[in-house]
Amino acid sequence: MKLNINHTDMVTTISKFFILVFCCVVSKPVFGQSDSSRHNTPTKRHTLLSPFTAPAGSFSKQGFAGAPYVKYSPETRWMGGLVGIYYFHLGSDTNEQLTRPSDVSGGVRYSQNHQLLLGIDYNLYTQRDEYLVNGGFHYQQIPIDFYGIGDHTPSNRTDNYTPLYRGLEFYAIRKLVRTQNGIGLNAGVEAEFRNDKVLSTINDTGTIARGLVPGANGGASNGAGIIVIYDTRDNIYSTHSGQYASFDAEFYGRSIGSDYTFSRYTLDARDFVPIGKNQTFAAQLYGVAATGLVPFYMMAELGGDALLRGYYQGRFRENDLGLVQAEYRFPIWWRFGGDVFAGAGEVGHTLSDFTWSGIHPSYGIGLRLLVIPAEHLNARLDYGIGTDSRGLYLAILEAF
């Protein structure tokens, strides 16, 4: 499916951008980890910060906040819902600088493409943030286009399928090294227990319906592994300076009840360089390497509003993935800011499949509006262009 966005569509989306901003401002929304819009499997975006941060100069042991949720992307079209969070402190501190607030959050979202997402998440911080236990439960029933597997899939979809996803995931980490900014160096363990089922496809003779792709029959995918995180960012919502790096090593096998046996390694490295007042150069290196039989809905994917804007989410998927992208963020006027970005990525069954000719470029521009100055939280409107597709994205939080 080629994504064509005409002038009327763009004007409509831009006007609704301001509706989203209004909702954000009047309701003081709660947003935690970045939402990457991976519709067939949730993407873990390790932030190590609670979705709630108390206003400067105030401290509350506990409380509740809620907000409407609005988003637009080519994969979902318009999506709306409600999110809420209950926050509390496990430590005996008298200010939030010593121990971050713990929280339990939940939400429901429904899209114009009849996609349903339900989720409950928690972040539990012990005294002085020495330990963090993070996890959640998610239920998703989301029709999504399928372009095939590999780095040279056609520009038009080959199928549209409706998966049912139910999953539990968690990780527990311990602080190893404190830093002046961010949360320093942390390490720990993680686990995922999920069950997937393909409810329907629109192509009865396609590769999914005929069982020609791994995971076509669904099943359990249970895994465990280790995680290391280094974070010196000054702010997770809109970083101006600092570094972030995470490494995951996950192992899925029959010994823990998985129907699939594979290993997956993920590296996410980001650098943020201030180059002037309120101007930032941001860069990201993202890579995935997997061995074994990986279900197609758990393969690494390019596209969407976070990993190579301008391509449909999952347009390119395989065991391995490599991506580099960069942005220049700058002020325009009042609370408005701008963004120009570019990136390139590729997927392959093994690392030897990567070639210069297989690289997929992307570039675009964006508009930012600072909706909560105290938290440096932006609403963003991005227009990304790929080699034969393009996408318009409306969201809260930066892509990385």
Secondary structure as GFF3:
##gff-version 3
##sequence-region A 1 400
A	DSSP	alpha_helix	7	27	.	.	.	ID=ss1
A	DSSP	beta_strand	62	73	.	.	.	ID=ss2
A	DSSP	beta_strand	77	88	.	.	.	ID=ss3
A	DSSP	beta_strand	102	111	.	.	.	ID=ss4
A	DSSP	beta_strand	116	125	.	.	.	ID=ss5
A	DSSP	three_ten_helix	127	129	.	.	.	ID=ss6
A	DSSP	beta_strand	131	141	.	.	.	ID=ss7
A	DSSP	beta_strand	144	146	.	.	.	ID=ss8
A	DSSP	beta_strand	159	177	.	.	.	ID=ss9
A	DSSP	beta_strand	184	201	.	.	.	ID=ss10
A	DSSP	beta_strand	219	231	.	.	.	ID=ss11
A	DSSP	beta_strand	242	252	.	.	.	ID=ss12
A	DSSP	three_ten_helix	254	256	.	.	.	ID=ss13
A	DSSP	beta_strand	262	276	.	.	.	ID=ss14
A	DSSP	beta_strand	279	292	.	.	.	ID=ss15
A	DSSP	three_ten_helix	296	298	.	.	.	ID=ss16
A	DSSP	beta_strand	300	302	.	.	.	ID=ss17
A	DSSP	beta_strand	316	318	.	.	.	ID=ss18
A	DSSP	beta_strand	320	333	.	.	.	ID=ss19
A	DSSP	beta_strand	336	348	.	.	.	ID=ss20
A	DSSP	three_ten_helix	351	353	.	.	.	ID=ss21
A	DSSP	three_ten_helix	356	358	.	.	.	ID=ss22
A	DSSP	beta_strand	360	372	.	.	.	ID=ss23
A	DSSP	three_ten_helix	373	375	.	.	.	ID=ss24
A	DSSP	beta_strand	377	385	.	.	.	ID=ss25
A	DSSP	beta_strand	390	396	.	.	.	ID=ss26
###
